[in-house]
């Protein structure tokens, strides 16, 4: 399945819904099936006397909540989506809700609101490039453990959204990555159990304020403000059963239409299952958490010698999972910031 979160117009304004992309037999363009409405149809087919209530409970219009239902929830959703896709074009759910939408009838919202966002550092070429800039070797512990930082899940952008330029930076950059999203939680997971805990994968773009990042890392704490203002995730959560082994797939980045990065996920030192297993050590993971791979080799503007400018269009693509598009907003747009103090004399 290819899942996303969209907003549809309702008497209460823009209402979030989880949708799945399906082929349309009457058109070359795909359609979007409303998962909650499809769930009503599915419960009716099971002979439920109250399909609307049961669908609200088991097919919620919130992707993180849907994932908390575990493997069976995704299996039921797949069955419901297939059932809805087989209905006539004008068919409705038992509540009278629409089953299908054209992509131009909805507004893209952030893919999900995860309980936690972790970003790893899994590609040696990218790590080596940073070490060369600092005139240092790759730290030996990098080879022993999949280190990561914790980001801000509240600043995940909707696919296609403008990237806000923080008032405190003059050096904005993109970083081409891939993320997995968890279907289930757990603590002290084996690598095999961690693999089973993955719901699917999505393109991830880590936006970075490089000047602030340099300051934070010199203090040996961070990154924080250099990362927490915005990240891109999407455009789809492609379930693991559909995408297959992501290590076999290619990722690319395009800046203003020109390809500026290309890599294969097999170049990562750590698999997603290994990273999930490591993260679960002595702490519980939750359904809906996002764990990103870290930047692929050559996957940032800093490595290419060209940072972002206002109006730039950055596109990050994972084979089989779509292309995530963002446009960079005006320089120093919005918000106050703390004026740095001079060093003490």
C-alpha positions in Angstrom: 0.0 0.0 0.0 0.9 3.6 -0.6 -0.5 5.7 2.3 -0.7 9.4 2.9 -2.5 12.0 5.0 -4.6 14.6 3.2 -7.1 17.3 4.1 -10.6 17.4 2.6 -13.1 20.2 2.9 -15.9 19.7 5.4 -18.4 21.9 7.3 -15.7 22.1 10.0 -13.0 23.2 7.5 -10.0 21.1 6.4 -10.5 17.6 7.9 -7.5 15.1 8.0 -8.0 11.7 6.3 -5.7 8.8 5.6 -5.8 7.8 2.0 -4.3 5.1 -0.2 -3.3 5.4 -3.8 -5.1 3.0 -6.2 -5.2 2.6 -9.9 -8.3 3.9 -11.7 -9.7 1.6 -14.4 -11.4 4.6 -16.1 -8.5 6.9 -16.1 -4.7 7.0 -16.4 -4.5 9.1 -13.2 -4.6 7.2 -9.9 -7.4 7.8 -7.3 -7.2 8.2 -3.6 -9.3 5.9 -1.4 -10.4 7.3 1.9 -9.3 4.5 4.3 -11.9 5.3 7.0 -14.7 5.3 4.4 -13.3 2.1 2.9 -13.3 0.6 6.4 -17.1 1.3 6.7 -17.6 -0.7 3.6 -15.4 -3.5 4.9 -17.3 -3.8 8.2 -20.6 -3.8 6.3 -19.3 -6.7 4.2 -18.5 -8.5 7.4 -22.1 -8.2 8.5 -21.5 -5.6 11.2 -24.7 -3.9 12.4 -22.8 -0.6 13.0 -20.0 -0.4 10.3 -19.6 3.4 10.8 -18.7 3.1 14.5 -16.5 0.1 14.0 -14.6 1.8 11.1 -14.0 4.9 13.3 -12.4 2.7 15.9 -10.3 0.5 13.6 -9.6 2.7 10.6 -9.0 6.1 12.2 -8.2 9.1 10.0 -4.8 9.5 11.6 -1.9 7.5 10.2 0.0 7.1 13.5 -3.2 5.9 15.2 -3.8 3.4 12.4 -0.3 2.0 12.8 -0.9 1.4 16.5 -3.3 -1.3 15.4 -0.3 -3.4 14.3 0.0 -5.9 11.4 -3.7 -6.9 11.5 -4.8 -3.3 11.1 -2.7 -3.0 7.9 -4.0 -6.2 6.6 -7.6 -5.1 7.2 -6.9 -1.7 5.6 -5.5 -3.5 2.5 -8.6 -5.6 2.3 -10.8 -2.5 2.7 -8.9 -0.5 0.1 -9.2 -3.4 -2.4 -13.0 -3.6 -1.7 -13.4 0.2 -2.2 -11.4 0.2 -5.4 -13.8 -2.4 -6.9 -16.9 -0.3 -6.4 -18.6 1.9 -9.0 -17.3 5.4 -9.5 -20.2 7.0 -7.6 -20.3 4.5 -4.7 -20.4 5.8 -1.2 -19.6 4.5 2.3 -22.5 3.4 4.6 -22.3 6.9 6.3 -22.7 8.6 2.9 -19.0 9.6 2.8 -17.1 9.6 -0.5 -14.9 6.6 -1.1 -12.5 8.0 -3.6 -11.0 11.4 -4.5 -8.9 12.8 -7.3 -5.5 14.0 -6.1 -6.4 17.6 -7.1 -9.4 17.5 -4.8 -7.4 17.2 -1.6 -4.6 19.1 0.2 -1.5 17.2 1.3 -0.8 17.3 5.0 2.3 16.1 6.9 2.5 12.3 6.3 2.1 11.6 10.0 2.9 13.0 13.5 5.3 10.5 15.0 5.9 10.2 18.7 9.6 10.5 18.1 12.0 11.2 15.2 15.5 9.8 15.1 18.1 10.4 12.4 21.1 8.1 12.0 24.5 8.5 10.3 24.8 5.4 8.3 26.7 6.3 5.1 30.5 6.3 5.3 31.0 8.5 2.3 29.0 11.3 4.0 30.8 10.8 7.3 34.2 10.9 5.6 33.3 14.1 3.8 32.5 15.8 7.1 35.7 14.4 8.7 37.8 15.8 5.9 36.3 19.3 6.3 37.4 19.2 10.0 40.8 17.8 9.2 40.0 14.7 11.3 39.7 10.9 10.7 36.4 9.2 10.9 35.8 8.6 14.6 36.4 4.9 15.4 33.1 4.5 17.4 31.2 5.2 14.2 32.2 1.8 12.9 31.0 0.1 16.1 27.5 1.6 16.7 24.8 3.3 14.6 24.7 6.6 16.3 21.8 9.1 15.9 20.3 12.3 17.1 16.7 13.0 18.1 14.8 15.6 15.9 11.6 17.5 16.2 8.6 15.5 15.0 6.4 18.6 15.2 8.2 20.3 12.3 7.6 17.6 9.6 6.4 19.4 6.5 3.6 18.4 4.2 4.9 17.1 0.8 5.1 20.1 -1.5 5.2 22.7 1.4 7.5 25.7 1.4 10.5 25.3 3.6 10.7 28.2 6.1 14.1 29.9 6.3 15.0 30.3 9.9 15.9 33.9 11.0 19.1 32.7 12.6 20.9 31.1 9.7 22.7 32.2 6.5 23.6 28.6 5.4 20.6 26.4 4.6 21.2 23.0 3.2 19.3 19.8 2.2 20.2 16.2 3.0 19.0 13.3 1.0 17.8 10.4 3.2 15.3 7.5 3.5 13.3 6.7 6.7 11.4 3.8 8.1 8.2 4.1 10.1 7.4 1.7 12.9 4.3 -0.5 12.9 4.9 -1.7 16.4 7.0 -0.9 19.4 9.1 -2.9 21.8 12.2 -2.8 23.9 15.5 -4.7 23.4 14.4 -5.9 20.0 16.5 -8.5 18.1 17.4 -7.6 14.5 14.7 -10.0 13.3 12.1 -8.6 15.6 13.1 -5.1 14.6 12.5 -6.0 10.9 9.0 -7.2 11.7 8.4 -3.9 13.6 8.8 -1.8 10.4 5.6 -0.7 8.7 7.2 0.8 5.6 9.5 3.4 4.2 9.4 7.0 2.9 11.7 9.6 1.5 13.2 11.9 4.1 14.9 15.3 3.6 16.8 16.7 6.6 17.1 20.5 6.2 20.1 21.9 8.1 21.4 25.3 9.1 25.1 24.6 8.6 26.5 27.7 10.4 24.4 26.9 13.5 25.3 23.2 13.2 29.0 24.0 13.2 28.6 26.0 16.4 26.5 23.3 18.1 28.9 20.5 17.3 31.9 22.5 18.5 30.2 22.6 21.9 29.9 18.7 21.6 26.1 18.9 22.1 23.6 18.8 19.3 22.5 19.1 16.7 19.4 21.0 17.8 18.4 24.4 16.4 20.4 23.6 13.3 17.9 20.8 12.5 14.7 21.2 14.4 13.0 23.8 12.2 11.9 21.6 9.3 12.2 18.1 7.8 10.5 16.6 4.8 8.9 13.1 4.8 6.8 11.5 2.1 5.1 11.8 -0.3 4.0 8.2 0.6 4.5 5.7 3.3 5.0 2.6 1.2 4.4 -0.5 3.2 7.3 -3.0 3.5 5.5 -5.8 1.7 5.2 -3.6 -1.4 8.6 -1.9 -1.4 10.6 -5.0 -0.6 14.2 -4.7 0.6 15.2 -1.0 0.5 18.9 -1.9 0.4 18.4 -2.8 -3.3 16.9 0.6 -4.2 18.3 3.8 -5.6 17.9 7.4 -4.2 18.4 10.6 -6.0 18.2 14.3 -5.4 17.4 17.1 -7.9 18.1 20.8 -7.5 16.0 23.0 -9.8 15.6 20.0 -12.1 19.2 18.9 -12.2 20.2 15.7 -10.6 22.8 16.5 -7.9 23.0 13.2 -6.0 22.5 9.5 -6.6 23.3 6.5 -4.4 22.1 3.1 -3.4 20.9 2.2 0.1 23.1 -0.9 0.0 26.0 1.6 0.7 24.8 2.1 4.3 26.9 0.5 7.0 23.8 -0.4 9.0 20.4 -1.8 7.8 17.2 -0.3 9.0 16.5 -3.4 11.1 19.9 -3.0 12.8 19.2 0.7 13.5 15.8 -0.1 14.9 17.3 -2.8 17.1 20.0 -0.5 18.4 17.5 2.3 19.2 15.3 -0.2 21.2 18.1 -1.0 23.6 17.0 -0.3 27.1 14.2 2.0 26.0 10.8 1.3 24.4 9.9 2.2 20.8 6.4 3.1 19.8 4.3 2.6 16.6 4.6 5.6 14.3 8.2 6.5 15.2 10.3 7.6 12.3 14.0 6.5 12.0 15.9 8.1 9.2 19.0 6.7 7.6 21.3 9.7 7.6 22.5 11.4 4.5 23.7 9.3 1.6 27.1 9.9 0.1 27.1 13.1 -1.9 23.6 13.8 -0.8 24.0 17.3 0.6 24.7 20.7 -0.9 27.7 21.1 1.5 29.3 18.1 -0.2 28.6 19.6 -3.6 29.7 23.1 -2.9 26.3 24.7 -3.4 24.0 25.5 -0.5 20.3 26.4 -0.9 19.0 29.8 -2.0 15.4 31.2 -1.7 13.2 29.8 -4.5 15.2 26.7 -5.0 13.3 23.6 -5.8 14.7 20.5 -4.1 13.4 17.0 -5.0 14.3 13.8 -3.2 13.3 10.5 -4.7 13.4 6.8 -3.6 12.9 4.2 -6.2 9.4 2.8 -5.8 8.3 5.4 -3.2 7.9 8.6 -5.1 9.5 12.0 -5.2 9.3 14.5 -2.3 9.3 18.1 -3.5 9.9 21.3 -1.5 10.6 24.9 -2.4 12.8 27.1 -0.2 11.1 30.1 1.3 12.3 33.7 1.6 15.6 34.3 3.4 15.2 35.0 7.2 11.4 34.7 7.0 9.4 34.9 10.3 10.1 34.5 14.0 12.4 36.1 16.5 15.7 34.6 17.6 18.2 34.9 20.4 21.0 37.4 19.5 24.3 35.6 20.2 26.3 37.2 23.1 29.9 38.0 22.6 32.5 35.9 24.4 33.4 36.8 27.9 36.5 38.9 28.1 
